[in-house]
Amino acid sequence: MVGLTLTNPATILSFGALFASIGAGTGGPGGAAAVVAGVFLGSVAWWAILTAAVSALRTRLTPRVVGGINVLAAIVIGAFGVGAIALGVTG
């Protein structure tokens, strides 16, 4: 997951824009390395926290609850898809 996050073009562009706007990494090679290390460690920490939380919750949820969450997620994703199609058709 960390690899996917690090290679996601949207993530790369958004972090690049953020760093450019705040002038991060302007302290030479050391500053740039510190920014890259900070982003990497932050991404690793985020995924570690997220997977630990999901793992802890997963053991407490029944298969019926997990199924309901899956159905709800499918409905929400489908609604976004229908909205995107409607927006594309209407211009």
Backbone as CSV, one residue per row, in Angstrom:
resi,resn,N_x,N_y,N_z,CA_x,CA_y,CA_z,C_x,C_y,C_z
1,MET,0.818,-1.200,0.000,0.000,0.000,0.000,0.861,1.263,0.000
2,VAL,1.954,1.226,0.743,2.838,2.396,0.756,3.388,2.624,-0.645
3,GLY,3.747,1.541,-1.320,4.250,1.666,-2.693,3.211,2.263,-3.622
4,LEU,1.957,1.824,-3.478,0.892,2.399,-4.304,0.700,3.882,-4.016
5,THR,0.762,4.237,-2.748,0.612,5.640,-2.377,1.739,6.472,-2.966
6,LEU,2.949,5.956,-2.880,4.101,6.718,-3.356,4.144,6.845,-4.880
7,THR,3.515,5.910,-5.598,3.543,5.966,-7.063,2.257,6.514,-7.666
8,ASN,1.317,6.936,-6.851,0.064,7.507,-7.335,0.345,8.894,-7.920
9,PRO,0.064,9.098,-9.209,0.352,10.404,-9.820,-0.328,11.576,-9.121
10,ALA,-1.544,11.380,-8.662,-2.236,12.469,-7.963,-1.513,12.832,-6.677
11,THR,-1.015,11.827,-5.971,-0.262,12.082,-4.746,1.031,12.824,-5.048
12,ILE,1.730,12.372,-6.058,3.001,13.004,-6.431,2.774,14.467,-6.811
13,LEU,1.776,14.722,-7.643,1.508,16.103,-8.071,1.048,16.982,-6.912
14,SER,0.201,16.442,-6.044,-0.287,17.272,-4.942,0.833,17.595,-3.961
15,PHE,1.687,16.622,-3.658,2.812,16.907,-2.776,3.803,17.852,-3.449
16,GLY,4.032,17.684,-4.750,4.921,18.595,-5.466,4.412,20.025,-5.419
17,ALA,3.111,20.205,-5.631,2.520,21.538,-5.571,2.602,22.110,-4.156
18,LEU,2.343,21.268,-3.171,2.423,21.715,-1.781,3.835,22.150,-1.430
19,PHE,4.819,21.343,-1.787,6.203,21.674,-1.472,6.654,22.937,-2.188
20,ALA,6.234,23.098,-3.436,6.599,24.301,-4.186,5.962,25.540,-3.570
21,SER,4.734,25.407,-3.098,4.041,26.575,-2.560,4.609,27.024,-1.218
22,ILE,5.118,26.085,-0.425,5.656,26.473,0.876,7.176,26.616,0.850
23,GLY,7.782,26.344,-0.307,9.232,26.483,-0.424,10.000,25.397,0.289
24,ALA,9.374,24.228,0.464,10.028,23.129,1.164,11.192,22.595,0.341
25,GLY,12.229,22.214,1.014,13.386,21.639,0.355,14.328,22.655,-0.237
26,THR,14.136,23.940,0.113,15.004,24.980,-0.451,16.314,25.096,0.311
27,GLY,16.512,24.266,1.311,17.743,24.289,2.099,18.839,23.438,1.482
28,GLY,18.787,23.212,0.198,19.792,22.400,-0.462,19.447,20.927,-0.398
29,PRO,20.432,20.070,-0.690,20.175,18.634,-0.705,19.697,18.089,0.638
30,GLY,20.208,18.634,1.734,19.773,18.172,3.057,18.312,18.483,3.315
31,GLY,17.880,19.673,2.916,16.480,20.053,3.095,15.551,19.210,2.243
32,ALA,15.954,18.961,1.004,15.135,18.123,0.121,15.038,16.704,0.659
33,ALA,16.156,16.175,1.162,16.142,14.827,1.718,15.254,14.757,2.958
34,ALA,15.259,15.799,3.758,14.411,15.829,4.953,12.932,15.839,4.566
35,VAL,12.583,16.587,3.524,11.187,16.635,3.077,10.761,15.267,2.551
36,VAL,11.593,14.640,1.742,11.263,13.322,1.191,11.140,12.300,2.317
37,ALA,12.071,12.326,3.263,12.006,11.393,4.390,10.749,11.628,5.225
38,GLY,10.380,12.881,5.430,9.167,13.193,6.182,7.915,12.679,5.506
39,VAL,7.830,12.853,4.197,6.671,12.351,3.451,6.625,10.828,3.508
40,PHE,7.769,10.201,3.320,7.821,8.744,3.363,7.402,8.217,4.736
41,LEU,7.964,8.778,5.787,7.626,8.319,7.140,6.165,8.613,7.487
42,GLY,5.665,9.742,7.025,4.253,10.048,7.251,3.340,9.059,6.544
43,SER,3.691,8.682,5.333,2.894,7.714,4.581,2.931,6.344,5.253
44,VAL,4.107,5.929,5.687,4.231,4.650,6.385,3.412,4.673,7.678
45,ALA,3.495,5.764,8.419,2.748,5.866,9.671,1.241,5.821,9.422
46,TRP,0.790,6.538,8.392,-0.642,6.555,8.072,-1.134,5.153,7.753
47,TRP,-0.420,4.416,6.906,-0.855,3.077,6.537,-0.769,2.117,7.717
48,ALA,0.229,2.277,8.575,0.343,1.418,9.760,-0.840,1.642,10.705
49,ILE,-1.192,2.899,10.929,-2.336,3.221,11.794,-3.633,2.713,11.175
50,LEU,-3.798,2.938,9.885,-5.020,2.518,9.200,-5.182,1.004,9.227
51,THR,-4.128,0.259,8.904,-4.250,-1.199,8.897,-4.433,-1.759,10.303
52,ALA,-3.808,-1.152,11.294,-4.002,-1.610,12.674,-5.443,-1.385,13.114
53,ALA,-6.009,-0.233,12.772,-7.395,0.062,13.140,-8.367,-0.884,12.444
54,VAL,-8.150,-1.119,11.166,-9.028,-2.024,10.424,-8.902,-3.443,10.960
55,SER,-7.695,-3.862,11.271,-7.487,-5.199,11.821,-8.201,-5.360,13.163
56,ALA,-8.119,-4.351,14.011,-8.790,-4.412,15.308,-10.306,-4.429,15.155
57,LEU,-10.824,-3.633,14.226,-12.274,-3.599,14.016,-12.778,-4.852,13.320
58,ARG,-11.978,-5.392,12.416,-12.412,-6.552,11.629,-12.718,-7.752,12.526
59,THR,-11.964,-7.924,13.591,-12.198,-9.064,14.478,-13.480,-8.899,15.287
60,ARG,-13.957,-7.685,15.406,-15.161,-7.426,16.205,-16.440,-7.384,15.371
61,LEU,-16.301,-7.341,14.053,-17.471,-7.236,13.191,-17.923,-8.620,12.729
62,THR,-19.226,-8.805,12.697,-19.774,-10.065,12.205,-19.786,-10.038,10.674
63,PRO,-19.852,-11.193,10.040,-19.937,-11.218,8.571,-21.147,-10.443,8.036
64,ARG,-22.225,-10.438,8.784,-23.415,-9.699,8.346,-23.133,-8.187,8.312
65,VAL,-22.438,-7.670,9.329,-22.110,-6.245,9.376,-21.146,-5.891,8.244
66,VAL,-20.154,-6.751,8.012,-19.204,-6.513,6.920,-19.935,-6.500,5.578
67,GLY,-20.878,-7.413,5.405,-21.682,-7.434,4.178,-22.487,-6.150,4.010
68,GLY,-23.065,-5.667,5.108,-23.817,-4.413,5.045,-22.930,-3.230,4.683
69,ILE,-21.723,-3.208,5.246,-20.771,-2.141,4.902,-20.415,-2.216,3.429
70,ASN,-20.209,-3.429,2.914,-19.887,-3.597,1.497,-21.028,-3.127,0.596
71,VAL,-22.247,-3.441,0.967,-23.402,-3.003,0.171,-23.515,-1.480,0.207
72,LEU,-23.358,-0.897,1.378,-23.429,0.557,1.495,-22.339,1.228,0.662
73,ALA,-21.122,0.690,0.719,-20.026,1.248,-0.066,-20.322,1.131,-1.562
74,ALA,-20.887,0.009,-1.984,-21.229,-0.169,-3.395,-22.285,0.835,-3.846
75,ILE,-23.261,1.088,-2.997,-24.302,2.069,-3.335,-23.704,3.464,-3.470
76,VAL,-22.838,3.832,-2.544,-22.211,5.163,-2.591,-21.338,5.299,-3.847
77,ILE,-20.528,4.296,-4.130,-19.673,4.343,-5.328,-20.523,4.389,-6.587
78,GLY,-21.595,3.593,-6.619,-22.502,3.622,-7.768,-23.165,4.978,-7.939
79,ALA,-23.543,5.609,-6.846,-24.160,6.939,-6.926,-23.174,7.961,-7.476
80,PHE,-21.907,7.873,-7.047,-20.903,8.774,-7.612,-20.738,8.528,-9.113
81,GLY,-20.763,7.254,-9.517,-20.656,6.939,-10.942,-21.820,7.498,-11.744
82,VAL,-23.032,7.325,-11.231,-24.217,7.867,-11.915,-24.136,9.392,-11.970
83,GLY,-23.685,10.012,-10.889,-23.529,11.465,-10.880,-22.495,11.934,-11.897
84,ALA,-21.402,11.199,-12.019,-20.364,11.569,-12.993,-20.885,11.422,-14.420
85,ILE,-21.635,10.363,-14.665,-22.215,10.172,-16.005,-23.206,11.282,-16.296
86,ALA,-24.069,11.598,-15.336,-25.065,12.660,-15.541,-24.380,14.000,-15.785
87,LEU,-23.318,14.271,-15.056,-22.583,15.519,-15.265,-21.927,15.552,-16.643
88,GLY,-21.408,14.405,-17.078,-20.795,14.338,-18.396,-21.805,14.513,-19.520
89,VAL,-22.995,13.969,-19.347,-24.030,14.075,-20.379,-24.574,15.482,-20.475
90,THR,-24.785,16.125,-19.318,-25.365,17.460,-19.330,-24.337,18.551,-19.607
91,GLY,-23.069,18.211,-19.471,-22.012,19.179,-19.789,-21.737,20.037,-18.665
